[in-house]
């Protein structure tokens, strides 16, 4: 997962509250850091995305393949 895909996935799943989740919600799965801090520290965006999904109870069917652009829209 690229960082741009991560950002798109957060926006699609969480809407306007995504920014707050990125800076306020501490994720134990990425070392007790926020998503923003984990990404800044070099943690893989996919790992951060999955940790964020787990912490916020995003259904499993909405965790994979998100953030990608439809090839027809590129």
Order of alpha helices (4+ residues) and beta strands (2+ residues): alpha-alpha-beta-beta-alpha-alpha
